[in-house]
Amino acid sequence: MTSVIFLKFFHYISLFLAGGLGIANTILANNHQKAEMLPALPVQKTMMTLARLGLVAIVVLWITGILLTYQIYGSFSLGWAFHLKLFGATLLLGVVSFLNFHLNNSAKKGIPPDPKIMKIVPPVARTSLVVVLIGIAILTSAV
């Protein structure tokens, strides 16, 4: 029981961090795109830090989620809603990993991130979060 509480604590903390960091990074990127100006170097570094922390938070979410699933349910055979949630979470992990890779490559080359990529990432991330939340809502409903 203690390990489940421990895992849930870090699962929820990671969930809040990943969400908050993603929102902050999206706001920074959108405001710079609307102003049609590139972020200053310190802002770019901040955005990279937010993206890395977001990736770490998502990885911790995955690790704690897998451990919680095995401890509470004993398997991943929890139905289609659970697999819908996993699909959304996988998509989110992929897009955040790609974003980190892209930001890191851009920084190494000394060029700004590709505006097309920066415009596509937020809607994909938001859509994957909606899929995760729908899966959780269905999974945890007593219907």
ABEGO torsion letter per residue (X at the ends): XAAAAAAAAAAAAAAAAAAAAAAAAAAAAAAAAAAGBBBBAAAAAAAAAAAAAAAAAAAAAAAAAAAAAAAAAGBABAEAAAAAAAAAAAAAAAAAAAAAAAAAAAAAAGBBBBAAAAAAAAAAAAAAAAAAAAAAAAAABAX
